[in-house]
């Protein structure tokens, strides 16, 4: 991929084993960060441990990362890794383990095991090397520096104050074969949100737009099969490719309004992250400049906005957000001046209400 990103990216079948020498060059003992079950079911954990064993690299596994990982889980993982004297971290899974692995790598390198350090900006704070093995088609975390964690004290999610880019990422769509249909759908919607939010971002530039164009085109090619749950190898690989391009796009720009509104919804409603973002995506697009809407429709292969709106509604399958939760989301966003300024068109309180109160 022709983008100036620091992460070495391999997107091919069996890439973990094919490039195991580069994975094992990151250190002398690995901490594998993952969830409880999925990486065992889809074979990704087995591939990583086989690669490490081939090169005689010892490892330990921290498999207690929950969906939407908490600061508490990250601290526990960092303490475990430090006690085992690891010197690099491998995140395996969806966005939750990948984001957690970055924060854990930061805490271990600085011997800091508290929330305050995560949310205190420190320029160029050191971190252990991180490798990423994504197993869903939405996060993009394998190519971004962002780590979003759950703050139970605030009833929401928030990015830590540090940028931690993986040294290397292994993208293999075979891991998607074991994912439940609803996970594929939700994470694919997250990738779509990344692409559209980056396209409509105030920081959008030539590089981000190039990634968006590639990602939207590929996502559009897979959209009908996604809706029909026709998950062939080709479709899964397209969804994974679109997710990577989406990650590259937000690496340049960051996310925008739908993501900002989603965090409280995810926490309070226990709604999957991708669905929580997608609920706010149609009105975010509908209120954008007409030429921007047109480009998004063309690249996705929709005839008009209403076709896109109905398609997203079909995938969201009747997601409902209680009024009181919407009000909390709006309140959170009104305090977040940077996120309000992230869109390419003005977002005042009235526009925010228009977007938040719209339903798929």
WOMO-V144483 format. One record per pair of residues at least 12 apart in sequence whose ideal C-beta (glycine too) atoms are under 8 Angstrom apart, sorted by the first residue. I is the first residue (numbers start at 0). J is the second residue. Records with the same first field share a line. If there is no record, write none. Layout:
# WOMO-V144483
I->J ; J
This chain:
# WOMO-V144483
0->243 ; 244 ; 247
2->206 ; 209 ; 210 ; 247
3->206
4->142 ; 164 ; 247 ; 250
5->164 ; 166
6->131 ; 141 ; 142 ; 164 ; 165 ; 166 ; 167 ; 168
7->21 ; 166 ; 167 ; 168
8->141 ; 142 ; 167 ; 168 ; 170 ; 243
9->167 ; 168 ; 169 ; 170
10->170 ; 171 ; 239 ; 240 ; 243
11->170 ; 171
12->171 ; 173
13->46 ; 171 ; 173
14->169 ; 170 ; 171
15->43 ; 46 ; 47 ; 50 ; 132 ; 169 ; 171
16->46 ; 49 ; 50 ; 53
18->167 ; 169
19->49 ; 50 ; 51 ; 53 ; 54
20->54
21->167
22->47 ; 50 ; 51 ; 89 ; 130 ; 167 ; 169
23->50 ; 51 ; 53 ; 54 ; 56
25->87 ; 128 ; 130 ; 166 ; 167
26->56 ; 85 ; 86 ; 87 ; 127 ; 128
27->56 ; 57 ; 86
28->56 ; 57 ; 58 ; 59 ; 83 ; 84 ; 85 ; 86 ; 87
29->51 ; 56 ; 57 ; 58 ; 59 ; 85 ; 87 ; 88 ; 89
30->58 ; 59 ; 60 ; 61 ; 76 ; 79 ; 80 ; 83 ; 85 ; 87 ; 88 ; 89 ; 103 ; 107
31->44 ; 47 ; 48 ; 58 ; 59 ; 60 ; 61 ; 62 ; 88 ; 89 ; 91
32->61 ; 64 ; 76 ; 88 ; 89 ; 90 ; 91 ; 96 ; 99 ; 100 ; 103
33->60 ; 61 ; 62 ; 64 ; 90 ; 91 ; 92 ; 96
34->62 ; 64 ; 65 ; 66 ; 92 ; 93 ; 95 ; 96
35->62 ; 63
37->92 ; 93 ; 134 ; 177 ; 178
38->62 ; 91 ; 92 ; 96 ; 134
40->177
41->134 ; 173 ; 174 ; 175 ; 176 ; 177 ; 178
42->173 ; 174 ; 177
43->91 ; 92 ; 132 ; 134 ; 171 ; 174
44->60 ; 91
46->132 ; 171
47->89 ; 91 ; 132
58->85 ; 89
59->79 ; 80 ; 83 ; 85
61->75 ; 76 ; 79 ; 80 ; 103
63->75 ; 76
64->76 ; 92 ; 95 ; 96 ; 99
65->95
66->93 ; 95
67->95 ; 149 ; 156 ; 265 ; 266 ; 272
68->95 ; 96 ; 98 ; 99 ; 148 ; 149
69->148 ; 149 ; 150 ; 151
70->114 ; 117 ; 148 ; 149 ; 150 ; 151
71->151
72->99
73->99 ; 102 ; 103 ; 106 ; 117 ; 148
74->106 ; 112 ; 113 ; 114
76->99 ; 103
77->102 ; 103 ; 106 ; 107 ; 112
78->112
80->103 ; 107
81->106 ; 107 ; 110 ; 112
85->107 ; 127
86->127 ; 128
87->104 ; 127 ; 128 ; 129 ; 130
88->100 ; 101 ; 103 ; 104 ; 107 ; 127 ; 128 ; 129 ; 130
89->129 ; 130 ; 131 ; 132
90->129 ; 130 ; 131 ; 132 ; 140 ; 165
91->132 ; 134
92->132 ; 133 ; 134 ; 135
93->133 ; 134 ; 135 ; 137 ; 138 ; 182 ; 186
94->135 ; 137 ; 138 ; 139 ; 140 ; 147 ; 186 ; 189 ; 272
97->131 ; 133 ; 138 ; 140 ; 141 ; 165
98->138 ; 140 ; 145 ; 146 ; 147 ; 148
99->146 ; 148
100->129 ; 131
101->126 ; 129 ; 140 ; 144 ; 145 ; 146 ; 159 ; 163 ; 165
102->117 ; 146 ; 148 ; 159 ; 163
104->126 ; 127 ; 128 ; 129 ; 163
105->117 ; 124 ; 126 ; 127 ; 146 ; 159 ; 161 ; 163
107->126 ; 127
108->124 ; 125 ; 126 ; 127
109->124 ; 125 ; 126
114->150
117->148 ; 159 ; 160 ; 161
118->157 ; 159 ; 160
119->160
120->160 ; 161
121->160 ; 161
124->161
126->161 ; 163
128->166
129->163 ; 164 ; 165 ; 166
130->165 ; 166 ; 167 ; 168 ; 169
131->165 ; 167 ; 168 ; 169
132->168 ; 169 ; 171 ; 174
133->168 ; 170 ; 174 ; 239 ; 242
134->174 ; 175 ; 178
135->175 ; 178 ; 182 ; 183 ; 186 ; 242
136->172 ; 175 ; 183 ; 186 ; 187 ; 190 ; 235 ; 238 ; 239 ; 241 ; 242
137->185 ; 186 ; 187 ; 188 ; 189 ; 190 ; 193 ; 242 ; 245 ; 272 ; 273
138->186 ; 189 ; 242 ; 246
139->190 ; 193 ; 242 ; 243 ; 245 ; 246 ; 247 ; 248 ; 249 ; 250
140->246
141->165 ; 168 ; 170 ; 243 ; 246
142->164 ; 165 ; 168 ; 243 ; 246 ; 247 ; 250
143->164 ; 246 ; 249 ; 250
144->161 ; 162 ; 163 ; 164 ; 250
145->158 ; 162 ; 249 ; 253
146->158 ; 159 ; 161 ; 163
147->159 ; 262
149->266
154->263 ; 266 ; 267 ; 327
155->262 ; 263 ; 266 ; 331
156->262 ; 265 ; 266
157->262
170->239 ; 243
172->232 ; 235 ; 236 ; 238 ; 239
173->232
175->230 ; 235 ; 238 ; 239
176->230 ; 232 ; 235
180->228 ; 230
181->271
182->271
183->225 ; 230 ; 235 ; 238
184->225 ; 228 ; 273 ; 314
185->271 ; 272 ; 273 ; 274
186->242 ; 273
187->218 ; 221 ; 225 ; 238 ; 241 ; 242 ; 273
188->273 ; 274 ; 276 ; 277 ; 280 ; 311 ; 314 ; 315
189->242 ; 272 ; 273 ; 276 ; 277
190->214 ; 218 ; 238 ; 241 ; 242 ; 245 ; 273
191->218 ; 241 ; 245 ; 277 ; 280 ; 311
192->254 ; 257 ; 258 ; 273 ; 276 ; 277 ; 280
193->214 ; 242 ; 245 ; 246 ; 248 ; 249 ; 254
194->211 ; 214 ; 215 ; 218 ; 241 ; 244 ; 245 ; 248
195->215 ; 257 ; 280 ; 283 ; 284 ; 295
196->249 ; 252 ; 254 ; 255 ; 256 ; 257 ; 258 ; 283
197->210 ; 211 ; 245 ; 248 ; 249 ; 251 ; 252 ; 253 ; 254 ; 255
198->211 ; 215 ; 248 ; 291 ; 294 ; 295
199->255 ; 283 ; 284 ; 287 ; 291 ; 342 ; 343 ; 344
200->252 ; 253 ; 254 ; 255 ; 341 ; 342 ; 343
201->340 ; 341 ; 342 ; 343
202->251 ; 252 ; 253 ; 341
203->251 ; 252 ; 343
204->251 ; 252
206->251
207->247 ; 248 ; 251 ; 252
210->244 ; 245 ; 247 ; 248 ; 251
211->244 ; 245 ; 248 ; 298
212->298
213->244
214->240 ; 241 ; 242 ; 243 ; 244 ; 245 ; 247 ; 248
215->241 ; 295 ; 298 ; 299
216->298 ; 299
217->237 ; 240 ; 241 ; 244
218->237 ; 238 ; 241 ; 299
219->298 ; 299 ; 300 ; 301
220->237 ; 300
221->234 ; 237 ; 238 ; 241
222->299 ; 300 ; 310
225->238 ; 314
226->310 ; 313 ; 314
252->341
253->341
254->341
255->283 ; 338 ; 341 ; 342
256->279 ; 283 ; 332 ; 338 ; 339 ; 341 ; 342 ; 346 ; 351 ; 354
257->276 ; 277 ; 278 ; 279 ; 280 ; 283 ; 354
258->276
259->331 ; 332 ; 335 ; 338 ; 341
260->279 ; 328 ; 329 ; 332 ; 354 ; 355
261->275 ; 276 ; 278 ; 279 ; 328
262->275 ; 328 ; 331
263->324 ; 327 ; 328 ; 331
264->278 ; 320 ; 324 ; 325 ; 328
267->324 ; 327
268->320 ; 321 ; 324
270->318 ; 320
274->315 ; 318
275->318
277->311 ; 314 ; 315 ; 318 ; 359
278->315 ; 318 ; 320 ; 358 ; 359
279->354 ; 355 ; 357
280->311
281->304 ; 307 ; 308 ; 311 ; 312 ; 357 ; 359
282->353 ; 354 ; 357
283->342 ; 354
284->304 ; 307
285->304 ; 308 ; 357
286->344 ; 350 ; 353 ; 354
287->342 ; 343 ; 344
288->343 ; 344
291->343
292->304
295->307
308->359
311->359
312->359
315->359
317->359
318->358 ; 359
319->358
320->358
325->355 ; 356
328->355
329->348 ; 351 ; 352 ; 355
332->351 ; 355
333->348 ; 351
339->351
